[in-house]
């Protein structure tokens, strides 16, 4: 019986342990708590939800609902536990935190092939056929030191500075225009031009907007290279206009003149299904991100695929380090899962834990598993983590902007956005079923 070590009993680690045990592996699951605990955790239970209690939407046609559907098709044990401990939350899958984590603990303890050891592990242990590192976004300092020694600090990040992502079709291109600075013709960026009056309205709204409160272990001293947009605004009226929103080298084709300020949007995926707002990492609350950022000319009807944030989060530059099966190129028997590999969100952590488990099982010869097609939510998320061409690499949750675009035989723009999402979901589920 193959022996597999798993570091971390969070969502990804617990999912991986239960999946591997069901496939016939001998699993040792190491959990540092209660001997060592991150500042975010309150209990020593596995799969503790440290932020909200919501796994987000469970309905189709949403990207989050699709990811859940695919995981249920694969037989995800943690999603079974989540649905079993659900509380009313409309279309969202929300759970009773304590009941959920205790349920997961009982599931782990009921498996004779899982040995749960309460011990801080500082590096992959010897004597195992495979190891999955699922230490989470707040990995211990000792394990982080091992990662730095193996892969260099250039590939390890401690602050997650995320700019919002916008659905391309929701950008008003009668106002915005494509152009790169000082280049003729269409460029790589979409530009949203401000008049001075528009800039003043935006600036005032940004200054007055509500912000999320940083947790005690998240330093308020931001890096100069990733200042929240609202912090830059506090430095003066012209700080943004002379910083990330400088209009130099850009001409608004509507006026033939340089705008007072410009918000630039950069392609998020090679297919150009989505764009991120350059330099707009933020700690504004989600309602105020929607309110303020829709004041940007051309984004009045913006559909947000991901909201901006800045928080303490340890993650690796996975595309430079991992193979397509979540194993390290340098150490093919060691796998990475959870938020530390560059996924955001509870369901996404479960997904990477499940994928790491079945990939390891396949390499160990106990289950044949074909990598999910990139048309699926699982495949799109996996592709982003292991081969995203966008630099710097930035963690993400699942959204339709990660999916390959539909062709004209599959979808017509005249059919509407809901129909497009329905077609994407059907294509994904058909693709997944055909690989099983």
N, C-alpha and C positions, 0 to 999 in steps of 0.2 A: 504494500500500500504506500503510494507516494506521500512524503511528509512535506507539509507547507507551513511556513511561519507567516503570520500576519501581524504587523505592528500597528496597533491602534484599533480600538473597538467602537469607533464612531459609526456613522451610517455606512460608509464605504467598507470599513473593515468588518463590521458585523454581517453585511450583505455578502461579502466575499467568503467569510468563514462558513456561513450557512449554505451557500451555493456549493462550495468545494466539498463540504461534508456530505451533502446529498449526492454528489457525484462519486463518492468513495475515497476521498483523500483523508489522510490523518492530519488534522489541523491543530496548530498551537497558536492561540490568539493572545497576544501580549497587550495588556492595557496598563498604562502608568498610574492611573487613578486607583486608589486614593493616595498612594505614596508620593506621586507628583501630579499636580493638576494645573491646567491653564487658568488664567484669571477669569475666563468666560464661563467655565463650568461651575455648576452648583452641586452636582451629585457625582457619585462614582458609577452610575448606571451606564451601560452601553447605549449607543445611539441616542444620547441626550441631545435634545433640540435646544441650542443655546440662544437663538434669536426668536423668531416667531414660531408659532405652532402650525403654520400652513405650508403644505407642499405645493401650493398654487393650484391652478385649475386642473380639474380632472375630466373636462368635457372636450369633445371634438367639435369644431376644427380649431383647436389651439395647439401651439407647439408643446406646451407643458402637458396637455391632455394626451397628445400623441406619444410623447416619451413614456408616460405612464402605461398607455395601452401596449406599447411595444414591450415594456418590462414585464407586464402581466402575461403576455404571450410567452416570454422566456421563462416565466415561473419565478418572479422575484419574491423571495420570502419576506423582505421588509415592506414591500408594498402591500402584501397580504396583511401584515401586522398593522400597517397604517389604516387600511380600510376597516379592519376589525376594531380599531380604537378611534374611529372618526367621530367628530362632533359636528353639529350643524354649522355650515359655513357657506351656504349657497352652492355655487358651482365649484368652490375650492375644496380640496382635500385637506382639512384641518384635523388635528388629533389631540386627544388628551395626552399631554406630554408625559406625565408620570406613568399612566397606564401603558402607553406605547413603549417606553423604555424598559419597564418591568416585563412586559410581554416579550420584548427582544431578549432580555436577560434569561427568561425562562426557556425560550427557544434555543438559545446557545447552550444552556446547562442540560437540556434534555437530549442533546446529541452526544452520544458516547465517544464519537470520533473528534470532538472539539474539546481541547484542554484550554480553559481560560485561566491565564496566569497574570496576576496583578504585580507587574514589575516594569520599571522603566527600562526600555531598550534603547541603547545609544547608537547601535549600528546593526545591520542585518546579522542575525545569529548564524553560527556555523551548524552543520549537520542536517540541513534541510535541502530538499530537491528544488524548492522555489521559495521566494519570499515576496510578500506584497507589503509595500510601505503605504499605509493609509493613516498617517499621523495627524492629518487635518491641517487647517490653516494656522494653527497656533502650536506647532510642533515644539517639543522641548529644546532648550538651548543645546543640550548634548547631542541630540539627534541632528539638529541643524548644523552643528559644528562638523559632524561626519559628512553631511551632504556638501558642505562648503569645501571640505578637504578632498572629496572625491571629484567634484564637478566645478569648483571655483566659485567665488562669490559673484562673478559676473552672471552666473546662471541662476542665482537665487535672489528673490525679491521679498521685501518685508512690508511694503506698503502697496496696497492695491489702489491705484489711482485710475478710476474708470470714468470715461466720458460717455454721455448718452449715445445710443444708437437709434437712428431714424430709418423707418421704412422708406425706401427710395420713391415709391409711387406716391407717397404723401407729401413730397416736396413740390411746391408750386414753382415750376420752371418758367412761368411767365414773369416771375420776379427774380429768382435765382438764376445764375448762369455758370457755365463751365469755363474755367480758365486757370492756368497756373501763373504765378507772378512773373511778369515781364516776358511772357511767351505769347506768341500770336496764335489765334485759333483756339479750339477747345483744348483744355488742359485736364489734369488729373483730379482737380478739385472742383466741387460745386461751391459757389460763393453766394452768400446772402448779404446784399448791400444795404447799409443803413444811411439814411439822411441824418443830419445832426438832430433833428426833432425826434426821429425814431430812436436814435441812440440814447437820447436823454430819457425818454419814457422807459426804455429797457434798463438803463442804468439805475434809475430810481426804484423800479420794481425789484431789481436784483438786490439792492441795498436793504430793502424792506422785507425781503422774503424770509420765511421761517427756515431754520436749519435743524438737522438732527443733532443730538447731543452725543459727543464722543464718549465711549466707555472709558473707565478710569485708567485702563492700561494702554489706551491709544493716545500717544503724545499729541499735544496741540501744536507742536513745533513742526511745521510742514517743510518738506524739501522745496527749495526755490524752484526746482525744475518741474514740480507738479503741484503748484499752489492751487487751492480751490478758486474757482472763478470769482466767487463772492469775496474772498480774501483779497484778491487783486483789486477788486472794485473799491475796497476800503482804503486803498492806498492813494486814491485820487480819481477825479472825474476822467482824466485822460489815460489812466494806466492801461486799461484794456485796449483803447484805440491806438496806443503806441506799443502794445504788447501782442497778444494772440489775435487781436482783431484789427491789426494794422492793415490799411488798404494799399500800401505801397506796391506798385507794379501791377495793379488791377484796374480795369476800366469797365464800368457798367455799360453794357451795350444799349440800354434804354436811354441813357443820357449822354453817352460819349465822354463821360467825365469820371474821375476817380471818386468813389464814395467817401463819406466821412469815416466810416468804419466798415469792416467786413467780418462776418462769421463764416469760416471755411468748414466745409464738410469733406471728409476724406473717406474714400472707398473702404468699407469694412471687410468685404469679401471679394474674391476675384470675379464673381458673377455680377457684382454691383447691385445686388438685391437690397443692400443696406449701406448707410454711411454713418460715420461717427462725427460728433461735433468737436472739432479740433480745439484742444486746450480748455475744454469745459468740464474737467473733473470737478466734482462739487459735493458739498454736504447739505445742500438744500433738501427739504422733505420732498417726497414724490409729488404731492399735490402742487407744491410751489415750483418744482421743476416743470411740470406741465404748464402751469400758468405763465411763468416767466419766459421759458424758452420758446413758447408759441408766440411771443412778441417779436421774435427774430423774423425779419421780412422773408417770406417764402415758407415759413414753418407754422403758419397759422393753424393748419389742419394736420400737423405732424403726428404720425403714429409712432410711439416710442416702443422699440423692441427691447431696449434695456435702458434703465435709468442710471445716471451717474452716481459715483460714490468715491469716498476715500476712507479706507479702514485698514487696520492692522491685519495683515494676511501674508503668511509665508507661502510662496509658490515658486515652482521651478520654471525655467524657460524650456518647457517640455518639447516644442518642435525641434530644438537643437540637441536634445538628449535622449528622446524616446524613439523606439521603433513603433510601427503601426499597431502593434498588439499591446502597447503600454509598458513594454519591457525596456530597460535601459540598454542602449547600444553598447555601453562599456561593460554592463553586467546583464546578459540576456536572461538570467534566471531570477532577476529582481524586477518587480513590477511596481508601478506607481498608480495610486487611486485616490479619489476624493478631491477636495478643494486644492490640495497641495500640487496637483497635476495641472491645474488651470481650469477647473470647472467651478461654476457658481451655482449654489442652490442645493436644496435637500435632495430632490429627485435626481439631479445631475450627479450628486455624490453616490447615491445608490447605484446609478447606471454605471459609473466608472468602476465601482466595486464589483459589480456583477460581471462586467466585461473583463476586468483583470483576472477574475476567478476562472471564467470559462476559457480565456486565452491560456492561462497557466495549465489548466486541466488538459487542454488540447496538446500543448507542448509535452506534457508528462504522459500522454498516451491514454488518458482515461476518458476522454470525450472528444469527438471530432466536432470542431466548431469553425464555421465560416464567418469571417468578419462581416458585420452588417453592412449592406450597401450604403453608399453616401446619400442616397435618396431617403433613407430612414432618419429618424431623430437620433437614434443611437449612432449611426454611421456619420451623420453630420457633426455631432458633438465630438466623436472620436477623431475625425479628420481635423477639426479645429485644434484639438489638443496636441496631436502628433505631427501635423504638417501645415499649420497656418503660415502663410507667406507674409503676413502683416507684421511689421516690426515697429515698436517693440511689442512682443507677445503680451496679450492682455487676457486674463480669464474672462469667461462669459457663461451665462446660462443659456439654455436652449431657446432659440428663436428662429423663425422662418428665414431670416437673412442668412443663416448658415447653410441652407439647403441649396442644391443645384437648381438653377432656374428651370421653369417649365418651358417647353417649346410650343410653337404655335399650334401644333396638332393636339396638344393637351389642354390648352387654355387660351381663351381670348380675353383681352383686357376689358372688352365690353361686358363680360359676364359678371364683373364685380369682384370685390376683395374676398367676400365670404366664399364665393364659388372657388376662387383661386386656392384658398386655404383648404377647402374640402377636397380639391383635386390633389393638392400636396399630401394630404393625409392618406387618401386612397392609394396614391402611388407608393407612399412609404410602407403602408401595411401590406400591400401586394408584394412589394420587393422583399420585405422581411419574411413573409410566409414562404415565398419561393426559395429562400435560402435554407430553410429548416429541413 
